[in-house]
Amino acid sequence: MVRRAIAAALLMLLPAAAYGGFLAIEEGARATGMGGAFTAVADDASAVFWNPAGLAMMDGFKLTGMGSRLFAVDGLSENVVSFTYSGWARTGLGAGWARTGVEEVYDENTFVLSAGRQVFTDGLSVGGTFRIYRLAAPGYEYYNDPNFKDGAQDYAFDLAFLYRTLTWSIACALRNIGQPEMSLISTTQDADPISSEVRVGGAYTFREVMLISGEVRIPNEVPGYYTRSMRYALGTEIWFVGAFALRAGINDGKATAGLGLRISWLSIDASLLSVRRPGTKYRLSLSLDF
């Protein structure tokens, strides 16, 4: 009964879910702990979602998996898997999958293929991502709506650049070019889009132990129930003896915090995003770096 109630609430808000769900997920516990200010950082496997230009500035093989507990709701979760390979001909490649949903009730899936390449001079790279969005609500068939579709799918592209020195970096990402629209109800006349968005950010590293980053996000189209069009993110990461990290941030007014542990080729990251309503998101990531 609880899952059916969740399904009903989600499906009554399908327009909001289609707009907000795909954009709201912050891939990776490390990025979440830093307030989501990660566009100008993009130095781990989650770069396939944040800024594909970062792939060209990494080395070797990286793999990250993330699991989340959302708002203490049974069955509601976010999961992310991404991997990258970099170091060949100043080029990096990667792929990823992100899912938000309630088991057997509602699913939002994003699949990405990314590539980045250094151009013109050391420190400057460009990248692109091809996105596939899939939306499904198998639990909706319980309501026997003749206008219900089995699922919806659409596509989008990201283009981005990143310029990095030893101490600072700047970046810009154009996300969801093409602005896909999806709806599970065939009679829907005005489905909300997964809005295209511009993200501009910068990061600064102080004495190789403290990272400070920030960015602004400007969506192309905002539904009327959103009060502001521009959003912002700020974050910091402090490393102790290169093995233990503390993180904190602000994501559009919401506080975030995180911890990191690095042991040779293994990293473990945990974070939380505090939301007054409906609750707190807890995330855990495991990363391998070869």
C-alpha contacts under 8 A as a table, 3 or more apart, distances in Angstrom:
res1	aa1	res2	aa2	distance
1	M	4	R	5.06
1	M	5	A	6.18
2	V	5	A	5.10
2	V	6	I	6.29
3	R	6	I	5.00
3	R	7	A	6.06
3	R	75	G	7.68
3	R	102	V	7.59
3	R	105	V	7.20
4	R	7	A	4.95
4	R	8	A	6.16
4	R	105	V	7.57
4	R	139	G	7.30
5	A	8	A	5.12
5	A	9	A	6.29
6	I	9	A	5.14
6	I	10	L	6.15
7	A	10	L	5.15
7	A	11	L	5.99
7	A	102	V	7.81
7	A	105	V	5.87
7	A	106	Y	6.71
7	A	139	G	6.56
7	A	140	Y	7.05
8	A	11	L	5.24
8	A	12	M	6.03
8	A	140	Y	7.66
9	A	12	M	5.28
9	A	13	L	6.52
10	L	13	L	5.19
10	L	14	L	6.21
10	L	17	A	7.10
10	L	106	Y	7.87
11	L	14	L	4.92
11	L	137	A	7.97
11	L	140	Y	7.55
13	L	16	A	5.37
13	L	17	A	6.07
14	L	17	A	4.85
14	L	18	A	5.95
14	L	183	S	7.48
15	P	18	A	5.26
15	P	19	Y	6.36
15	P	183	S	7.61
15	P	191	A	6.18
15	P	192	D	5.38
16	A	19	Y	5.22
16	A	20	G	5.62
16	A	21	G	7.61
16	A	192	D	7.33
17	A	20	G	5.12
17	A	21	G	4.94
17	A	22	F	7.65
18	A	21	G	5.88
18	A	22	F	6.55
18	A	181	E	7.99
18	A	182	M	6.90
18	A	183	S	7.64
18	A	192	D	6.68
18	A	193	P	7.03
18	A	194	I	6.46
19	Y	22	F	6.49
19	Y	23	L	6.78
19	Y	192	D	5.96
19	Y	193	P	5.83
19	Y	194	I	4.84
19	Y	195	S	6.89
20	G	23	L	5.32
20	G	24	A	5.55
20	G	194	I	7.72
21	G	24	A	5.14
21	G	25	I	6.59
21	G	100	T	7.48
21	G	108	E	7.53
22	F	25	I	6.26
22	F	108	E	7.03
22	F	110	T	7.67
22	F	194	I	7.07
23	L	194	I	7.26
25	I	78	E	7.77
25	I	100	T	7.87
26	E	31	A	7.06
26	E	32	T	6.02
26	E	36	G	6.40
27	E	31	A	6.95
27	E	32	T	7.30
27	E	46	S	6.40
27	E	49	F	7.00
27	E	50	W	7.94
27	E	66	M	7.73
27	E	80	V	6.54
27	E	98	A	7.57
28	G	31	A	5.46
28	G	32	T	6.30
28	G	46	S	6.24
28	G	64	T	7.83
28	G	65	G	7.75
28	G	66	M	6.02
28	G	80	V	7.31
28	G	283	R	7.82
28	G	284	L	7.93
28	G	285	S	6.33
29	A	32	T	4.98
29	A	33	G	6.10
29	A	66	M	6.90
29	A	258	G	7.50
29	A	269	D	5.72
29	A	270	A	5.48
29	A	271	S	5.34
29	A	283	R	5.43
29	A	284	L	5.67
29	A	285	S	5.48
30	R	33	G	5.25
30	R	34	M	6.55
30	R	247	R	7.98
30	R	258	G	6.96
30	R	259	L	7.85
30	R	260	G	7.39
30	R	269	D	5.80
30	R	270	A	6.97
30	R	271	S	6.92
30	R	285	S	7.62
31	A	34	M	5.16
31	A	35	G	6.63
31	A	36	G	5.02
31	A	37	A	6.82
31	A	38	F	5.83
32	T	35	G	5.23
32	T	36	G	4.94
32	T	256	T	6.86
32	T	257	A	7.73
32	T	258	G	7.62
32	T	271	S	6.30
32	T	272	L	7.24
32	T	273	L	7.12
33	G	36	G	7.16
33	G	235	G	7.64
33	G	247	R	5.47
33	G	248	A	5.60
33	G	249	G	6.38
33	G	256	T	5.32
33	G	257	A	4.55
33	G	258	G	4.28
33	G	259	L	7.46
33	G	270	A	7.51
33	G	271	S	4.92
33	G	272	L	6.52
33	G	273	L	7.45
34	M	37	A	6.04
34	M	38	F	7.50
34	M	234	L	6.94
34	M	235	G	4.16
34	M	236	T	5.58
34	M	237	E	6.75
34	M	247	R	5.68
34	M	248	A	5.20
34	M	249	G	4.69
34	M	250	I	7.55
34	M	256	T	6.77
34	M	257	A	6.88
34	M	258	G	7.31
35	G	233	A	5.63
35	G	234	L	5.63
35	G	235	G	5.09
35	G	248	A	6.70
35	G	249	G	4.03
35	G	250	I	4.80
35	G	251	N	4.75
35	G	255	A	7.24
35	G	256	T	5.56
35	G	257	A	7.70
36	G	233	A	5.97
36	G	234	L	7.31
36	G	235	G	7.27
36	G	249	G	7.69
36	G	251	N	6.35
37	A	40	A	7.56
37	A	41	V	7.87
37	A	201	G	7.47
37	A	213	S	5.78
37	A	214	G	4.99
37	A	215	E	5.68
37	A	233	A	5.03
37	A	234	L	5.39
37	A	235	G	5.79
37	A	251	N	7.86
38	F	41	V	4.91
38	F	42	A	5.88
38	F	50	W	6.72
38	F	201	G	7.93
38	F	213	S	7.11
38	F	214	G	7.58
38	F	215	E	7.86
39	T	42	A	5.81
39	T	50	W	5.44
39	T	51	N	5.59
39	T	171	A	6.42
39	T	172	C	7.32
39	T	173	A	7.33
39	T	199	R	7.29
39	T	200	V	7.42
39	T	201	G	6.04
39	T	202	G	7.78
39	T	215	E	7.28
40	A	51	N	7.64
40	A	162	L	6.74
40	A	169	S	6.06
40	A	170	I	5.51
40	A	171	A	4.90
40	A	172	C	7.66
40	A	200	V	7.97
40	A	201	G	5.36
40	A	202	G	5.16
40	A	203	A	5.82
40	A	213	S	7.27
40	A	214	G	7.95
40	A	215	E	7.94
41	V	54	G	7.70
41	V	169	S	7.52
41	V	202	G	7.92
41	V	203	A	6.58
41	V	213	S	7.52
42	A	46	S	7.06
42	A	47	A	4.65
42	A	50	W	6.39
42	A	51	N	5.89
42	A	52	P	7.77
42	A	54	G	5.24
42	A	55	L	7.79
43	D	46	S	7.89
43	D	47	A	6.37
43	D	54	G	5.93
43	D	55	L	7.29
43	D	57	M	7.51
43	D	58	M	6.56
44	D	47	A	5.83
44	D	58	M	7.67
44	D	62	K	6.96
45	A	48	V	6.57
45	A	62	K	5.55
45	A	63	L	5.81
45	A	64	T	5.91
45	A	82	S	5.81
45	A	83	F	5.31
45	A	84	T	5.63
45	A	94	G	7.69
46	S	49	F	5.73
46	S	50	W	6.58
46	S	64	T	7.04
46	S	82	S	6.14
46	S	83	F	7.68
46	S	96	G	7.96
47	A	50	W	4.77
47	A	51	N	5.07
47	A	52	P	5.56
47	A	53	A	7.96
47	A	54	G	6.18
47	A	55	L	6.68
48	V	51	N	6.12
48	V	52	P	5.02
48	V	55	L	7.52
48	V	82	S	7.29
48	V	84	T	7.82
48	V	94	G	6.07
48	V	95	A	6.36
48	V	96	G	6.67
48	V	112	V	7.09
48	V	113	L	7.27
48	V	114	S	5.63
48	V	115	A	7.97
48	V	129	T	7.10
49	F	52	P	7.06
49	F	96	G	7.53
49	F	112	V	7.34
49	F	129	T	7.91
51	N	54	G	5.88
51	N	127	G	7.33
51	N	160	A	6.13
51	N	161	F	7.59
51	N	162	L	7.93
51	N	173	A	6.43
52	P	55	L	5.56
52	P	114	S	5.85
52	P	115	A	5.94
52	P	116	G	5.48
52	P	126	V	7.45
52	P	127	G	4.75
52	P	128	G	5.72
52	P	129	T	6.47
52	P	159	L	7.82
52	P	160	A	6.63
53	A	56	A	6.04
53	A	57	M	7.79
53	A	115	A	7.23
53	A	116	G	4.53
53	A	117	R	6.63
53	A	118	Q	7.95
53	A	125	S	5.37
53	A	126	V	4.54
53	A	127	G	3.99
53	A	128	G	7.12
53	A	160	A	5.94
53	A	161	F	5.39
53	A	162	L	5.76
54	G	57	M	5.48
54	G	58	M	6.99
54	G	116	G	6.68
54	G	125	S	7.22
54	G	126	V	7.98
54	G	127	G	7.59
54	G	162	L	6.60
55	L	58	M	5.61
55	L	84	T	7.27
55	L	85	Y	7.76
55	L	86	S	6.31
55	L	91	T	7.17
55	L	92	G	4.60
55	L	93	L	6.47
55	L	94	G	7.53
55	L	115	A	6.76
55	L	116	G	5.21
55	L	117	R	7.40
55	L	127	G	7.79
56	A	86	S	6.21
56	A	87	G	7.21
56	A	90	R	5.84
56	A	91	T	4.76
56	A	92	G	4.53
56	A	93	L	7.96
56	A	115	A	7.85
56	A	116	G	4.93
56	A	117	R	4.83
56	A	118	Q	5.75
56	A	125	S	6.50
57	M	86	S	7.49
57	M	87	G	7.86
57	M	90	R	7.69
57	M	92	G	7.61
57	M	118	Q	7.48
57	M	123	G	7.74
57	M	125	S	7.72
58	M	86	S	5.61
58	M	87	G	6.74
58	M	92	G	7.37
59	D	85	Y	7.14
59	D	86	S	4.84
59	D	87	G	4.90
60	G	84	T	7.99
60	G	85	Y	5.50
60	G	86	S	5.22
60	G	87	G	6.09
60	G	289	D	7.41
60	G	290	F	5.72
61	F	83	F	7.33
61	F	84	T	5.70
61	F	85	Y	4.52
61	F	86	S	6.68
61	F	289	D	6.02
61	F	290	F	5.20
62	K	83	F	5.44
62	K	84	T	5.22
62	K	85	Y	6.53
62	K	287	S	7.19
62	K	288	L	5.60
62	K	289	D	4.60
62	K	290	F	6.35
63	L	81	V	7.61
63	L	82	S	5.87
63	L	83	F	4.27
63	L	84	T	6.62
63	L	287	S	5.49
63	L	288	L	5.11
63	L	289	D	6.68
64	T	80	V	7.84
64	T	81	V	5.73
64	T	82	S	5.37
64	T	83	F	6.30
64	T	285	S	6.76
64	T	286	L	5.73
64	T	287	S	4.26
64	T	288	L	6.49
65	G	79	N	7.57
65	G	80	V	5.58
65	G	81	V	4.43
65	G	82	S	6.61
65	G	285	S	5.52
65	G	286	L	5.49
65	G	287	S	6.51
66	M	78	E	7.96
66	M	79	N	5.51
66	M	80	V	4.93
66	M	81	V	6.44
66	M	283	R	6.91
66	M	284	L	5.60
66	M	285	S	4.22
66	M	286	L	6.59
67	G	77	S	7.42
67	G	78	E	6.04
67	G	79	N	4.72
67	G	80	V	6.71
67	G	283	R	5.83
67	G	284	L	5.52
67	G	285	S	6.54
68	S	77	S	5.56
68	S	78	E	5.11
68	S	79	N	6.36
68	S	281	K	6.93
68	S	282	Y	5.55
68	S	283	R	4.34
68	S	284	L	6.40
69	R	72	A	6.52
69	R	73	V	7.84
69	R	76	L	7.14
69	R	77	S	5.51
69	R	78	E	7.20
69	R	281	K	5.90
69	R	282	Y	5.16
69	R	283	R	6.46
70	L	73	V	6.24
70	L	76	L	6.08
70	L	77	S	5.70
70	L	78	E	7.50
70	L	279	G	7.77
70	L	280	T	6.63
70	L	281	K	4.71
70	L	282	Y	6.53
71	F	278	P	6.24
71	F	279	G	4.64
71	F	280	T	5.09
71	F	281	K	5.74
72	A	279	G	7.52
72	A	280	T	7.70
73	V	76	L	5.61
75	G	101	G	7.98
75	G	102	V	5.28
75	G	103	E	5.90
76	L	100	T	7.63
76	L	101	G	5.72
76	L	102	V	4.60
76	L	103	E	7.21
77	S	100	T	5.85
77	S	101	G	5.83
77	S	102	V	6.65
78	E	98	A	7.32
78	E	99	R	5.48
78	E	100	T	4.42
78	E	101	G	6.72
79	N	98	A	5.70
79	N	99	R	5.22
79	N	100	T	6.67
80	V	96	G	7.35
80	V	97	W	5.67
80	V	98	A	4.34
80	V	99	R	6.45
81	V	96	G	5.54
81	V	97	W	5.35
81	V	98	A	6.57
82	S	94	G	7.31
82	S	95	A	5.69
82	S	96	G	3.97
82	S	97	W	6.36
83	F	94	G	5.56
83	F	95	A	5.75
83	F	96	G	6.44
84	T	92	G	7.08
84	T	93	L	5.58
84	T	94	G	4.03
84	T	95	A	6.62
85	Y	92	G	5.69
85	Y	93	L	5.41
85	Y	94	G	6.29
86	S	90	R	7.70
86	S	91	T	6.02
86	S	92	G	4.00
86	S	93	L	6.31
87	G	90	R	5.92
87	G	91	T	6.19
87	G	92	G	6.47
88	W	91	T	5.51
88	W	92	G	7.07
90	R	117	R	5.70
90	R	118	Q	5.48
91	T	115	A	7.32
91	T	116	G	5.68
91	T	117	R	4.34
91	T	118	Q	6.57
92	G	115	A	5.64
92	G	116	G	5.15
92	G	117	R	6.35
93	L	113	L	7.91
93	L	114	S	5.78
93	L	115	A	4.47
93	L	116	G	6.55
94	G	113	L	6.02
94	G	114	S	5.06
94	G	115	A	6.31
95	A	111	F	7.61
95	A	112	V	5.42
95	A	113	L	4.49
95	A	114	S	5.94
96	G	111	F	5.82
96	G	112	V	5.15
96	G	113	L	6.74
97	W	109	N	7.16
97	W	110	T	5.62
97	W	111	F	4.60
97	W	112	V	6.41
98	A	109	N	5.75
98	A	110	T	5.11
98	A	111	F	6.65
99	R	107	D	6.89
99	R	108	E	5.58
99	R	109	N	4.53
99	R	110	T	6.43
100	T	107	D	5.88
100	T	108	E	5.19
100	T	109	N	6.67
101	G	105	V	7.50
101	G	106	Y	5.15
101	G	107	D	4.28
101	G	108	E	6.07
102	V	105	V	5.29
102	V	106	Y	5.13
102	V	107	D	6.49
103	E	106	Y	6.71
103	E	107	D	7.65
104	E	137	A	7.78
104	E	138	P	6.10
104	E	139	G	6.05
105	V	137	A	5.46
105	V	138	P	5.28
105	V	139	G	3.98
105	V	140	Y	6.99
106	Y	135	L	7.95
106	Y	136	A	5.89
106	Y	137	A	4.13
106	Y	138	P	6.35
106	Y	139	G	6.58
107	D	135	L	5.88
107	D	136	A	5.24
107	D	137	A	6.13
108	E	133	Y	7.46
108	E	134	R	5.95
108	E	135	L	4.79
108	E	136	A	6.67
109	N	133	Y	5.87
109	N	134	R	5.09
109	N	135	L	6.43
110	T	131	R	6.75
110	T	132	I	5.66
110	T	133	Y	4.76
110	T	134	R	6.45
111	F	131	R	5.73
111	F	132	I	5.06
111	F	133	Y	6.65
112	V	129	T	6.39
112	V	130	F	5.57
112	V	131	R	4.64
112	V	132	I	6.41
113	L	129	T	5.54
113	L	130	F	5.28
113	L	131	R	6.81
114	S	127	G	7.30
114	S	128	G	5.71
114	S	129	T	4.25
114	S	130	F	6.45
115	A	127	G	5.50
115	A	128	G	5.64
115	A	129	T	6.62
116	G	125	S	6.73
116	G	126	V	5.58
116	G	127	G	3.91
116	G	128	G	6.50
117	R	125	S	5.37
117	R	126	V	5.65
117	R	127	G	6.29
118	Q	121	T	7.30
118	Q	122	D	6.96
118	Q	123	G	7.20
118	Q	124	L	5.69
118	Q	125	S	3.98
118	Q	126	V	6.46
119	V	122	D	7.41
119	V	124	L	5.97
119	V	125	S	5.47
119	V	126	V	7.15
120	F	124	L	7.14
121	T	124	L	5.93
123	G	162	L	7.81
123	G	163	Y	5.34
123	G	164	R	4.90
123	G	165	T	6.14
124	L	161	F	7.43
124	L	162	L	5.87
124	L	163	Y	4.43
124	L	164	R	6.56
125	S	161	F	5.69
125	S	162	L	5.42
125	S	163	Y	6.49
126	V	159	L	7.62
126	V	160	A	5.71
126	V	161	F	4.28
126	V	162	L	6.43
127	G	159	L	5.91
127	G	160	A	5.30
127	G	161	F	6.25
128	G	157	F	7.12
128	G	158	D	5.34
128	G	159	L	4.56
128	G	160	A	6.30
129	T	157	F	5.54
129	T	158	D	4.85
129	T	159	L	6.67
130	F	155	Y	7.51
130	F	156	A	6.17
130	F	157	F	4.72
130	F	158	D	6.58
131	R	155	Y	5.59
131	R	156	A	5.07
131	R	157	F	5.80
131	R	158	D	7.76
131	R	176	N	7.74
132	I	153	Q	7.20
132	I	154	D	6.07
132	I	155	Y	4.74
132	I	156	A	6.70
133	Y	153	Q	5.48
133	Y	154	D	5.34
133	Y	155	Y	6.03
134	R	151	G	7.22
134	R	152	A	5.71
134	R	153	Q	4.46
134	R	154	D	6.80
135	L	151	G	5.58
135	L	152	A	5.11
135	L	153	Q	6.35
135	L	182	M	7.48
135	L	183	S	7.98
135	L	184	L	7.65
136	A	150	D	6.52
136	A	151	G	4.47
136	A	152	A	6.57
136	A	184	L	7.31
137	A	140	Y	5.61
137	A	150	D	7.37
137	A	151	G	7.06
137	A	184	L	7.80
138	P	141	E	6.12
138	P	150	D	7.24
139	G	142	Y	5.96
140	Y	143	Y	5.75
140	Y	144	N	7.46
140	Y	145	D	7.92
140	Y	148	F	7.79
141	E	144	N	5.17
141	E	145	D	6.90
141	E	148	F	7.60
145	D	148	F	5.54
147	N	185	I	5.47
147	N	186	S	5.28
147	N	187	T	6.47
148	F	184	L	5.85
148	F	185	I	4.85
148	F	186	S	6.34
149	K	152	A	7.50
149	K	184	L	5.13
149	K	185	I	6.04
149	K	186	S	6.57
150	D	184	L	7.24
151	G	184	L	6.03
152	A	182	M	5.83
152	A	183	S	6.35
152	A	184	L	6.25
153	Q	182	M	6.65
154	D	180	P	5.67
154	D	181	E	6.88
154	D	182	M	6.90
155	Y	178	G	7.53
155	Y	180	P	6.07
156	A	176	N	4.90
156	A	177	I	5.47
156	A	178	G	5.36
156	A	179	Q	6.47
156	A	180	P	6.34
157	F	175	R	6.59
157	F	176	N	5.22
157	F	177	I	4.98
157	F	178	G	6.89
158	D	173	A	6.98
158	D	174	L	5.48
158	D	175	R	4.45
158	D	176	N	5.64
158	D	177	I	6.06
159	L	173	A	5.86
159	L	174	L	5.21
159	L	175	R	6.69
160	A	171	A	7.38
160	A	172	C	5.61
160	A	173	A	4.13
160	A	174	L	6.03
161	F	171	A	5.65
161	F	172	C	5.64
161	F	173	A	6.58
162	L	169	S	7.08
162	L	170	I	5.95
162	L	171	A	4.43
162	L	172	C	6.82
163	Y	169	S	5.44
163	Y	170	I	5.46
163	Y	171	A	6.37
164	R	167	T	7.78
164	R	168	W	5.99
164	R	169	S	4.16
164	R	170	I	6.67
165	T	168	W	5.41
165	T	169	S	6.11
166	L	205	T	7.94
167	T	204	Y	5.67
167	T	205	T	4.89
167	T	206	F	6.95
167	T	208	E	7.93
168	W	202	G	7.38
168	W	203	A	5.45
168	W	204	Y	4.26
168	W	205	T	6.06
169	S	202	G	5.56
169	S	203	A	5.23
169	S	204	Y	6.59
170	I	200	V	7.78
170	I	201	G	5.81
170	I	202	G	4.30
170	I	203	A	6.53
171	A	200	V	5.85
171	A	201	G	5.33
171	A	202	G	6.23
172	C	198	V	7.22
172	C	199	R	5.58
172	C	200	V	4.47
172	C	201	G	6.41
173	A	198	V	5.85
173	A	199	R	5.14
173	A	200	V	6.60
174	L	177	I	6.83
174	L	196	S	7.31
174	L	197	E	5.89
174	L	198	V	4.77
174	L	199	R	6.56
175	R	196	S	5.47
175	R	197	E	5.10
175	R	198	V	6.30
175	R	199	R	7.77
176	N	179	Q	5.44
176	N	180	P	7.45
176	N	194	I	7.29
176	N	195	S	6.67
176	N	196	S	4.46
176	N	197	E	6.61
177	I	196	S	5.50
177	I	197	E	7.92
178	G	196	S	7.12
179	Q	193	P	6.13
179	Q	194	I	5.72
179	Q	195	S	5.30
179	Q	196	S	5.17
180	P	193	P	5.72
180	P	194	I	5.64
180	P	195	S	7.45
181	E	191	A	6.31
181	E	192	D	6.36
181	E	193	P	4.37
181	E	194	I	6.11
182	M	191	A	6.48
182	M	192	D	7.54
182	M	193	P	7.00
183	S	186	S	7.21
183	S	188	T	6.96
183	S	191	A	6.10
185	I	188	T	5.61
188	T	191	A	6.29
192	D	223	P	7.38
193	P	221	E	8.00
195	S	219	P	6.11
195	S	220	N	6.01
195	S	221	E	5.72
195	S	222	V	7.43
196	S	219	P	5.81
196	S	220	N	5.44
196	S	221	E	7.37
197	E	217	R	6.71
197	E	218	I	5.52
197	E	219	P	4.04
197	E	220	N	5.63
198	V	217	R	5.69
198	V	218	I	5.17
198	V	219	P	6.28
198	V	220	N	7.84
199	R	215	E	6.65
199	R	216	V	5.71
199	R	217	R	4.51
199	R	218	I	6.49
200	V	215	E	5.39
200	V	216	V	5.55
200	V	217	R	6.73
201	G	213	S	7.36
201	G	214	G	5.52
201	G	215	E	3.86
201	G	216	V	6.46
202	G	213	S	5.73
202	G	214	G	5.67
202	G	215	E	6.42
203	A	211	L	6.98
203	A	212	I	5.55
203	A	213	S	4.08
203	A	214	G	6.47
204	Y	211	L	5.76
204	Y	212	I	5.28
204	Y	213	S	6.38
205	T	208	E	5.84
205	T	209	V	7.13
205	T	210	M	5.62
205	T	211	L	4.47
205	T	212	I	6.42
206	F	209	V	6.22
206	F	210	M	5.07
206	F	211	L	6.33
207	R	210	M	6.76
208	E	211	L	7.70
209	V	238	I	5.64
209	V	239	W	5.06
209	V	240	F	7.17
209	V	242	G	7.73
210	M	236	T	7.15
210	M	237	E	5.68
210	M	238	I	4.44
210	M	239	W	6.46
211	L	236	T	5.44
211	L	237	E	5.02
211	L	238	I	6.40
212	I	234	L	7.84
212	I	235	G	5.95
212	I	236	T	4.46
212	I	237	E	6.63
213	S	234	L	5.89
213	S	235	G	5.34
213	S	236	T	6.22
214	G	232	Y	7.56
214	G	233	A	5.54
214	G	234	L	4.30
214	G	235	G	6.25
215	E	232	Y	5.78
215	E	233	A	5.39
215	E	234	L	6.65
216	V	230	M	7.01
216	V	231	R	5.77
216	V	232	Y	4.34
216	V	233	A	6.44
217	R	230	M	5.77
217	R	231	R	5.08
217	R	232	Y	5.94
218	I	229	S	6.43
218	I	230	M	4.87
218	I	231	R	6.59
219	P	222	V	6.67
219	P	229	S	6.59
219	P	230	M	7.07
222	V	226	Y	6.54
222	V	229	S	6.28
223	P	226	Y	5.83
224	G	227	T	7.29
226	Y	229	S	7.33
228	R	231	R	7.43
231	R	252	D	5.60
232	Y	251	N	6.38
232	Y	252	D	5.20
233	A	249	G	7.35
233	A	250	I	5.64
233	A	251	N	4.55
233	A	252	D	5.90
234	L	249	G	5.36
234	L	250	I	5.19
234	L	251	N	6.59
235	G	247	R	7.36
235	G	248	A	5.70
235	G	249	G	3.94
235	G	250	I	6.37
236	T	247	R	5.63
236	T	248	A	5.60
236	T	249	G	6.28
237	E	245	A	6.56
237	E	246	L	5.80
237	E	247	R	4.51
237	E	248	A	6.88
238	I	245	A	5.39
238	I	246	L	5.35
238	I	247	R	6.50
239	W	242	G	5.60
239	W	243	A	6.81
239	W	244	F	5.61
239	W	245	A	4.35
239	W	246	L	6.68
240	F	243	A	6.09
240	F	244	F	5.20
240	F	245	A	6.15
241	V	244	F	6.91
242	G	245	A	7.91
242	G	262	R	7.50
243	A	260	G	7.90
243	A	261	L	5.65
243	A	262	R	4.77
243	A	263	I	6.58
244	F	259	L	7.51
244	F	260	G	5.59
244	F	261	L	4.74
244	F	262	R	6.42
245	A	259	L	5.56
245	A	260	G	4.64
245	A	261	L	6.40
246	L	257	A	7.84
246	L	258	G	6.05
246	L	259	L	4.89
246	L	260	G	6.50
247	R	257	A	5.44
247	R	258	G	4.71
247	R	259	L	6.00
247	R	260	G	7.95
248	A	255	A	7.63
248	A	256	T	5.52
248	A	257	A	4.24
248	A	258	G	6.22
249	G	255	A	5.96
249	G	256	T	4.97
249	G	257	A	6.32
250	I	253	G	5.76
250	I	254	K	5.47
250	I	255	A	4.75
250	I	256	T	5.95
251	N	254	K	4.99
251	N	255	A	6.38
251	N	256	T	7.16
254	K	273	L	7.02
254	K	274	S	6.07
254	K	275	V	6.19
255	A	273	L	6.14
255	A	274	S	5.55
255	A	275	V	7.77
256	T	271	S	7.20
256	T	272	L	5.66
256	T	273	L	4.55
256	T	274	S	6.18
257	A	271	S	5.56
257	A	272	L	5.60
257	A	273	L	6.90
258	G	269	D	7.21
258	G	270	A	5.43
258	G	271	S	3.95
258	G	272	L	6.39
259	L	269	D	5.73
259	L	270	A	5.32
259	L	271	S	6.40
260	G	267	S	7.11
260	G	268	I	5.74
260	G	269	D	4.40
260	G	270	A	6.50
261	L	267	S	5.62
261	L	268	I	5.16
261	L	269	D	6.42
262	R	265	W	7.49
262	R	266	L	5.89
262	R	267	S	4.38
262	R	268	I	6.50
263	I	266	L	5.22
263	I	267	S	6.24
264	S	267	S	7.92
265	W	288	L	5.66
265	W	289	D	4.92
265	W	290	F	6.22
266	L	286	L	7.37
266	L	287	S	5.83
266	L	288	L	4.96
266	L	289	D	6.54
267	S	286	L	5.88
267	S	287	S	5.04
267	S	288	L	6.54
268	I	284	L	7.48
268	I	285	S	5.85
268	I	286	L	4.84
268	I	287	S	6.50
269	D	284	L	5.76
269	D	285	S	5.09
269	D	286	L	6.55
270	A	282	Y	7.54
270	A	283	R	5.57
270	A	284	L	4.49
270	A	285	S	6.37
271	S	282	Y	5.91
271	S	283	R	5.21
271	S	284	L	6.64
272	L	280	T	6.72
272	L	281	K	5.39
272	L	282	Y	4.54
272	L	283	R	6.19
273	L	280	T	5.67
273	L	281	K	5.08
273	L	282	Y	6.75
274	S	279	G	6.68
274	S	280	T	4.67
274	S	281	K	6.64
275	V	278	P	6.42
275	V	279	G	5.12
275	V	280	T	5.41
275	V	281	K	7.74
276	R	279	G	5.72
276	R	280	T	7.69
